[in-house]
Amino acid sequence: MSESLHIVCPHCHTTNRVRTDQLGSAPDCGSCKKPLFTGKPVDLDVAAFDKHLQRNQIPLLVDFWAPWCGPCRQMAPAYVQAAGQLEPRIRVAKVDTEAHQALGARYQIRSIPTLALFVGGREVARQAGAMGAADILRWVQQHSPG
């Protein structure tokens, strides 16, 4: 019998149980029937962030950014490219700190862009500054379990 994991849908934020051997087989949400993994970062508000942080049993990589930030806009295509390679092992998300200032304050985000990696609901690594896709992948690999 294969182990299963809780995976939060990026569309409706319903928690799904997915067998680990099915993660790479493009599983769909049991509620909204949309793909659980899109290969693109998920935009999260406060409620969705909390759900993904608390319920996902895969690591959560978050880009804290703002629309007015030049380096954030410069890094965005690289972050999308990295997301395509990190999913389904890692949920890749973005938090607009301008629109959701409470999250930026909660995590004491002092400069943007800032990447934060969460495992088991806890922050395990943080990196400020724009990076290319290869650097993002290397950084995540260096700090993620297994």
Secondary structure, DSSP 8 states (H G I E B T S, - for coil): ---EEEEE-TTT--EEEEEGGGGGG--B-TTT-SBS--SS-EE--HHHHHHHHHH-SS-EEEEEE-TT-HHHHHHHHHHHHHHHHHTTTSEEEEEETTT-HHHHHHTT--SSSEEEEEETTEEEEEEES---HHHHHHHHHHHS--
